[in-house]
Amino acid sequence: MWGALLFLFCCSLKKNSKQMEQQTEKADRDTATVSPAATNGNKSDTGKVIKEEVKKQFWLSAPLIGVSLLQYSLQVISVMFVGHLGSLPLSAASIATSFASVTGFTFLMGTASALETLCGQSYGAKMYGKLGIYMQRAMFVLLILSIPLSVVWAYTENILVFVHQDKSIASLAGSYAWYMIPSIFAYALLQCLNRFLQTQNNVFPVFVSSGITACLHVLLCWVLVLKSGLGHKGAALAISVSYWFNVILLSCYVKFSASCSQTWTGFSKESLSQIPAFMRLGFPSAVMVCLELWSFELLVLLSGLLPNPVLETSTLSICLNTSLTLWMVPVGLGGTASTRISNELGAGNPKGAKLAVRVVVAIVIVEGLMMGSILLGVRNKLGYAFSSDPNVIKYVASMIPIVVAGNFLDGFQCVLSGVARGCGWQKIGACVNLGSYYLVGVPLGLLLGFHLHLGGRGLWLGIVMALVVQVLSLSIITLVTNWDKEAKKAKDRLESSDNDEVNER
C-alpha cells in the first residue's frame, strides 16, 4: 500500500512541479519585460509589475504556510492527544516539547536557514549545481550536531529536576523526550530538504508530503496513545516515525523528479569542503532563530516556578502552542520573503528585491488583522481543544488578547527576519534579537510575572514588549538598506565561494 502511495506521490509531484516551473518562468518573463526601469512612471505598467510580484509571492507563500502548519502540527497533535489523558501528562508533554525545541529543533532549524541565503542567491544567479552541494554540506553538519543534542535529550529528567521543576512532571517529560530522540536526526534532514526545494520556488511537493505525513500522524497517535497502552510515550514515538516518513518522501522526490535534475546531481566530495565557511553563516543563523524562540519556550519553563504550576504550565503551553500554530502563517511569508529577495539579489536585480519587501509587508498586515479577529472570536472555546479543566479553559480565554497582540507584531518580525536571511544579515539579526528579548523582554517578563504578581500574563507581556523593540529595529535597518550594494554583496559571496572550492580541488 505504501509503495503504491509513494509512486502516486512522486508522479503527481512531478506533474505539478513542471506546471509551477512554467508559471514561474512566465512570471519572470513578464516581469523582465515590464521592469520598473522601463516604465518611466507609467502607472499601469507599474501596477502590472506589482501584480506579477503578488502572483509570485502567492504561489510561494500559500504552500509554504501549509508546510509550516502541517509540519508543526505533528507536535501539537501529539500534545492534544496527551492532554486528554489528564493535566499531569499534558504538563509533562508540554514541558518536554518545549525542552526539545529549546535544546534541539530550534538550533537545527536556525542552522539550516543559512541555506536560504546560499541556495536562494545561487538559484537566482543560475548556479544550479551549487544547490545540491550546499544541501549535502548542511545535512552533514546538522547530523553531526544532532548527536550531542540527542545526548542532552536523554538526560531531560535530570536537567528539569536540576532547574527545580516538579519531580512528577520531570519524570514523565523525561520519558517523553527519550522516545523523541530518533526524531532529531530526521528533523535535521527535513529542514535541509525543505530549504533546498523552497529556494527553487518548488514548494508544492513539500506541501503534499507534509499533508500525507500529518494524516499518518493522526492515525499513529490514535493507535499509539489510545490503543497501544503506551500513553504519552506513544505520542512522542509517533513524532519520530512521522518525521522519518516525511524525510523518505521528500528524498524520493529529489532523487527521481525531473524538476531537481539540475540542482541535484548526486552525492559529491565537494560537500565535505568549506564547512567552516558554511558555519560562519549557519551559526549566526542559528543564534538569530534561537534567541527569539528560546524566549517563548522559556515562558513555559518559567511558568513551572509560579504558584499552582500545573495550571500555569498547562495554560501557557496551550497559549504557546496556539501562538506557534498561528505563527506558522507569517513563517511561511518569511520564507517567501527570503526566497524572493535572495533570488532577486542573486540575479542582480535590486529593484525586484525592494519590491518584494514592500509586497510581503502589505500581505502580513492583512494576515495579522484577520488572524487576530478569528482568535478573539474563539477565545472562550479554544481551551476545550486541549483540556476539559474549566479553570484552564477560563485562564486561556483571559490570555488571548495578549496573545493576539504578540502575534500581530510577530508577523512583522517574521517577514523582516526573512528579508535578513535573504540578504545574509544573520549577524545583524542575532544582535537585534539578543537586545530585544534578553535585555528587554525576559527581564520585563520576570518583573511583571513574579514581582508584580501578574503570573503568566506578566511573562507574556514581557515578550510583547520585546517584539515591539525587535520590529522597530528591523524596520529601521530595512528602510535604510542600499539594495544596489546588497546585490553586489550577493555576487561577491557567490564568486568567493566558487573560487574557494576551485582552489581546494
C-alpha positions in Angstrom: 0.0 0.0 0.0 2.8 2.4 1.0 4.7 1.6 -2.2 1.6 2.5 -4.3 1.1 5.7 -2.3 4.8 6.7 -2.8 4.6 6.0 -6.6 1.4 8.2 -6.9 3.0 10.9 -4.8 6.1 11.1 -7.0 4.1 11.1 -10.2 1.7 13.8 -9.1 4.5 16.0 -7.8 6.5 15.7 -11.0 3.5 16.9 -12.9 2.7 19.7 -10.6 6.3 20.9 -10.2 6.5 21.2 -14.0 3.4 23.3 -14.0 4.8 25.6 -11.3 8.1 26.0 -13.1 6.2 27.1 -16.2 4.2 29.6 -14.2 7.3 30.9 -12.5 9.2 31.2 -15.9 6.2 33.0 -17.4 6.1 35.4 -14.4 9.8 36.0 -14.7 9.5 36.9 -18.4 6.6 39.2 -17.8 8.4 41.0 -15.0 11.5 41.3 -17.1 9.5 42.7 -20.0 7.9 45.3 -17.8 10.7 46.2 -15.4 10.4 49.2 -13.1 13.2 50.9 -15.0 11.3 50.7 -18.3 8.0 52.0 -17.1 9.1 55.7 -16.9 6.4 56.4 -14.4 3.6 54.7 -16.3 1.1 53.7 -13.5 -0.5 50.9 -15.5 2.9 49.2 -16.1 3.9 49.7 -12.5 0.7 48.1 -11.4 1.4 45.1 -13.7 4.8 44.7 -12.1 3.3 44.7 -8.6 0.6 42.3 -9.7 3.2 39.9 -11.0 5.1 40.1 -7.8 2.0 39.4 -5.8 1.4 36.4 -8.0 4.9 35.1 -7.4 4.5 35.5 -3.7 1.1 33.8 -3.7 2.5 30.7 -5.4 5.3 30.6 -2.9 3.5 31.6 0.3 0.4 29.6 0.1 2.2 26.2 0.0 4.9 27.4 2.5 2.2 28.4 5.0 0.6 25.0 4.6 4.0 23.3 5.1 4.8 25.3 8.2 1.4 24.5 9.7 1.4 20.8 8.8 5.0 20.1 10.0 4.5 21.9 13.2 1.1 20.3 13.7 2.8 16.9 14.4 3.9 18.2 17.8 0.6 20.0 18.5 -1.4 16.9 17.6 0.7 14.7 20.0 0.2 17.2 22.8 -3.6 17.3 22.1 -3.8 13.5 22.4 -1.8 13.5 25.6 -3.9 16.3 27.0 -7.0 14.0 27.1 -5.0 11.7 29.4 -5.0 14.3 32.2 -3.5 17.5 33.4 -0.2 15.9 34.6 0.6 14.2 31.2 -0.4 17.4 29.4 2.1 19.4 31.5 4.8 16.8 31.1 4.3 16.6 27.3 4.3 20.4 27.1 7.5 20.7 29.1 9.2 18.0 27.1 8.2 19.6 23.8 9.4 23.0 24.9 12.7 21.5 26.2 13.2 19.6 22.9 12.5 22.8 20.9 14.9 24.8 23.1 17.8 22.3 23.0 17.4 20.8 19.6 14.8 21.6 17.0 15.3 25.4 17.1 19.0 25.2 16.8 18.8 22.8 13.8 16.2 24.9 12.1 18.3 28.0 12.6 21.4 26.4 11.2 19.6 25.1 8.2 18.2 28.6 7.4 21.7 29.5 6.1 20.6 27.6 3.0 18.0 30.3 2.4 20.9 32.7 1.7 23.3 30.4 0.0 20.8 28.3 -2.1 18.5 31.2 -2.8 21.2 33.5 -4.2 22.8 30.6 -6.1 19.5 29.8 -7.7 18.9 33.4 -8.7 22.4 33.5 -10.3 21.5 30.3 -12.2 24.4 28.4 -10.5 22.1 25.4 -10.1 24.7 22.7 -9.4 25.8 24.5 -6.1 22.3 24.0 -4.5 22.9 20.2 -4.1 26.4 20.8 -2.8 25.1 23.3 -0.2 22.3 20.9 0.9 24.6 17.9 1.4 27.0 20.1 3.3 24.2 21.3 5.6 23.0 17.7 6.1 26.4 16.6 7.1 26.8 19.4 9.6 23.3 19.1 11.1 23.6 15.3 11.5 26.9 15.8 13.4 25.2 18.5 15.6 22.3 16.1 16.3 24.5 13.6 18.2 25.3 15.8 21.2 21.8 17.2 21.2 20.3 13.8 21.4 22.5 13.1 24.5 21.0 16.2 26.1 17.5 14.9 25.4 18.4 11.6 27.1 19.0 13.5 30.4 15.9 15.6 30.2 14.5 14.4 33.5 17.8 15.1 35.4 18.1 18.6 33.8 14.5 19.5 34.7 14.9 18.4 38.3 18.1 20.4 38.5 16.3 23.6 37.5 13.7 22.9 40.2 10.8 21.6 38.0 8.2 19.5 39.7 9.6 15.9 40.0 6.4 14.2 38.8 6.3 16.4 35.7 10.0 16.0 35.1 9.7 12.2 35.3 7.0 12.0 32.6 8.7 14.7 30.5 12.0 12.7 30.6 10.4 9.6 29.2 8.6 11.7 26.5 11.9 13.2 25.4 13.6 9.8 25.3 11.1 8.5 22.8 11.6 11.6 20.7 15.3 11.1 20.2 15.0 9.5 16.8 13.1 12.5 15.5 16.0 14.9 15.9 18.0 13.2 13.1 15.0 13.2 10.8 14.3 16.8 11.6 17.8 17.8 10.7 17.5 16.2 7.2 13.9 17.5 6.8 15.0 21.2 7.3 17.7 20.9 4.7 15.3 19.3 2.1 12.7 21.9 2.8 15.0 24.8 2.1 16.6 23.1 -0.9 13.3 22.9 -2.6 11.9 26.2 -1.2 14.8 28.3 -2.7 14.0 26.8 -6.1 10.4 28.0 -5.8 9.4 24.3 -5.8 7.3 24.2 -2.7 4.2 22.2 -3.7 5.9 18.8 -3.3 6.9 19.8 0.3 3.3 20.7 1.0 1.9 17.4 -0.4 4.4 15.3 1.5 3.7 17.3 4.7 0.0 16.7 4.3 0.4 13.0 3.8 2.6 12.9 6.9 0.1 14.8 9.0 -2.7 12.4 8.1 -0.5 9.5 9.0 0.4 11.1 12.3 -3.2 11.4 13.5 -3.6 7.7 12.9 -0.3 6.9 14.6 -1.3 9.0 17.7 -4.7 7.3 17.9 -3.1 3.9 17.8 0.0 4.5 19.9 -1.6 6.8 22.5 -5.1 5.5 23.0 -4.9 1.9 21.8 -1.5 0.5 22.5 -1.3 1.4 26.1 1.9 3.5 25.6 0.1 6.7 26.6 2.3 9.8 26.4 5.3 7.7 25.2 3.3 6.7 22.2 2.7 10.4 21.3 6.5 11.0 21.3 7.2 7.9 19.3 4.6 8.9 16.7 6.5 12.2 16.2 9.7 10.2 15.4 8.0 7.9 12.9 6.2 10.7 11.2 9.3 12.9 10.7 11.3 10.0 9.2 8.4 9.2 6.9 8.4 12.8 5.6 12.1 12.6 5.0 11.8 9.5 2.9 9.0 11.0 0.8 11.0 14.2 0.0 14.2 12.3 -0.6 12.5 10.1 -3.2 11.1 13.3 -4.8 14.5 15.0 -5.0 16.1 11.8 -6.3 13.6 10.9 -9.0 11.9 14.2 -10.0 13.0 15.9 -13.3 12.5 19.3 -11.7 15.6 18.6 -9.5 17.8 17.2 -12.2 19.9 20.4 -12.5 20.1 21.1 -8.8 20.6 17.5 -7.5 23.4 15.6 -9.4 24.2 13.1 -6.7 26.5 12.9 -3.7 29.8 14.8 -4.1 33.0 15.0 -2.1 32.8 18.8 -2.5 30.1 18.9 0.1 32.7 18.0 2.7 34.7 21.1 1.9 34.1 24.7 3.0 32.4 23.5 6.2 33.9 26.4 8.3 32.6 28.8 5.7 29.1 27.3 6.0 29.2 27.6 9.7 30.2 31.2 9.6 26.8 31.8 8.1 25.0 28.9 9.8 26.0 29.7 13.3 24.7 33.3 13.3 21.5 31.9 11.6 21.0 29.5 14.4 21.7 32.2 17.0 19.2 34.5 15.3 16.4 32.0 15.4 17.2 30.5 18.8 17.4 33.8 20.7 13.8 34.5 19.6 12.2 31.1 20.0 14.0 30.3 23.2 12.4 33.3 24.9 8.9 31.9 24.0 9.8 28.4 25.2 11.2 30.0 28.4 7.7 31.1 29.2 6.5 27.6 29.7 9.6 26.6 31.7 9.3 29.7 34.0 5.6 29.0 34.5 6.6 25.9 36.4 8.1 28.1 39.1 4.9 30.1 39.6 2.3 29.3 42.2 -0.1 26.5 41.0 2.5 25.3 38.4 0.2 22.7 36.8 -2.4 25.3 36.0 0.1 27.9 34.8 2.1 25.4 32.8 -1.0 23.9 31.1 -2.4 27.3 30.3 0.8 28.8 28.9 1.5 25.7 26.9 -1.9 26.0 25.3 -1.3 29.6 24.5 2.2 28.9 23.2 1.0 26.1 21.0 -1.8 28.2 19.7 0.6 31.2 19.1 3.1 29.0 17.4 0.4 27.4 15.2 -0.7 30.9 14.1 2.9 31.9 13.8 3.4 29.4 11.1 1.4 31.6 8.7 3.9 34.6 8.9 6.7 32.0 9.0 5.6 30.9 5.5 5.5 34.6 4.5 9.0 35.0 5.9 10.2 32.0 3.8 8.6 33.7 0.8 10.4 36.9 1.6 13.8 35.2 1.9 13.3 33.2 -1.3 12.2 36.1 -3.4 14.8 38.5 -2.1 17.7 36.0 -2.3 16.7 35.0 -5.8 16.5 38.7 -7.0 19.8 39.6 -5.4 21.5 36.6 -6.8 20.1 37.6 -10.2 21.5 41.1 -9.8 18.0 42.7 -9.6 18.0 45.1 -6.6 14.7 46.8 -7.7 13.0 43.4 -7.7 14.2 42.7 -4.2 13.0 46.1 -2.9 9.5 45.5 -4.5 9.3 42.0 -2.9 9.8 43.6 0.6 7.0 46.1 0.1 4.6 43.4 -1.2 5.2 40.9 1.6 4.9 43.6 4.3 1.5 44.6 2.9 0.4 41.0 2.9 1.4 40.3 6.5 -0.6 43.3 7.8 -3.8 41.9 6.3 -2.9 38.4 7.6 -2.3 39.8 11.1 -5.7 41.6 11.3 -7.6 38.5 10.0 -5.9 36.0 12.4 -6.3 38.3 15.4 -10.0 38.7 14.7 -10.5 35.0 14.4 -8.6 34.2 17.6 -10.6 36.8 19.6 -13.8 35.3 18.3 -13.0 31.8 19.6 -11.2 32.7 22.8 -13.9 31.2 25.1 -13.8 27.9 23.2 -10.2 27.4 22.4 -9.2 25.7 25.7 -11.6 22.8 25.0 -9.4 21.6 22.2 -6.6 20.9 24.8 -8.3 20.3 28.1 -11.5 19.7 29.9 -10.5 21.5 33.1 -12.7 24.6 33.5 -10.0 26.5 35.3 -7.6 26.0 32.4 -10.3 27.0 29.8 -11.1 30.2 31.7 -7.5 31.2 32.1 -6.8 30.6 28.4 -9.6 32.9 27.5 -8.2 35.7 29.6 -4.8 35.3 27.9 -5.9 35.5 24.3 -6.0 39.3 23.9 -2.3 39.4 24.9 -1.5 36.5 22.6 -3.3 38.4 19.7 -1.1 41.5 20.2 2.0 39.4 20.3 1.1 37.5 17.1 0.3 40.7 15.2 3.8 42.0 16.0 5.4 38.6 15.4 4.1 38.7 11.8 6.1 41.8 11.1 9.3 40.4 12.6 8.8 37.1 10.6 8.9 38.8 7.2 11.6 41.2 8.3 13.7 38.3 9.5 13.0 36.7 6.1 14.5 39.8 4.5 17.5 39.5 6.7 18.1 35.8 5.7 17.6 36.6 2.1 20.3 39.3 2.3 22.7 37.4 4.6 22.2 39.7 7.6 22.1 36.9 10.1 24.7 38.5 12.3 22.7 41.7 12.5 19.6 39.8 13.2 21.2 37.9 16.0 22.3 41.2 17.7 18.8 42.6 17.3 17.2 39.5 18.8 19.7 39.5 21.7 18.9 43.0 22.7 15.1 42.8 22.2 14.5 39.6 24.1 17.2 39.3 26.7 17.8 43.0 27.5 14.1 44.0 27.3 11.6 41.1 27.0 12.8 38.5 29.5 13.7 40.9 32.3 10.4 42.8 31.9 8.5 39.5 31.9 10.2 38.4 35.1 9.4 41.7 36.7 5.7 41.6 35.7 5.2 37.9 36.3 6.9 37.4 39.7 7.5 40.7 41.4 4.2 42.4 40.3 2.4 39.0 40.6 0.7 39.1 37.2 1.7 35.4 36.7 1.6 34.0 33.1 0.1 37.3 31.8 3.1 39.2 33.0 5.5 36.7 31.4 3.7 37.1 28.0 3.6 40.9 28.3 7.3 41.0 28.5 7.6 39.1 25.3 5.2 41.5 23.6 7.4 44.4 24.5 10.4 42.6 23.1 8.6 42.2 19.8 8.0 45.9 19.7 11.7 46.6 20.1 12.6 43.9 17.5 10.1 45.1 14.9 11.2 48.8 15.2 14.9 47.8 14.9 14.5 45.5 11.9 12.2 48.1 10.2 14.8 50.8 10.5 17.5 48.5 9.1 15.4 47.6 6.2 14.3 51.1 5.4 17.9 52.4 5.2 19.2 49.5 3.1 21.0 50.2 -0.2 19.7 47.4 -2.4 22.3 48.0 -5.1 25.0 47.3 -2.6 23.2 44.2 -1.4 23.1 42.8 -5.0 26.8 43.4 -5.3 27.4 41.6 -1.9 25.4 38.6 -3.2 27.6 38.5 -6.3 30.8 38.7 -4.3 29.6 36.0 -1.9 28.9 33.5 -4.7 32.2 34.3 -6.6 34.2 33.9 -3.4 32.6 30.6 -2.6 33.1 29.3 -6.1 36.8 30.4 -6.1 37.4 28.8 -2.7 36.0 25.4 -3.9 38.1 25.6 -7.1 41.3 26.3 -5.1 40.6 23.3 -2.8 40.2 21.0 -5.8 
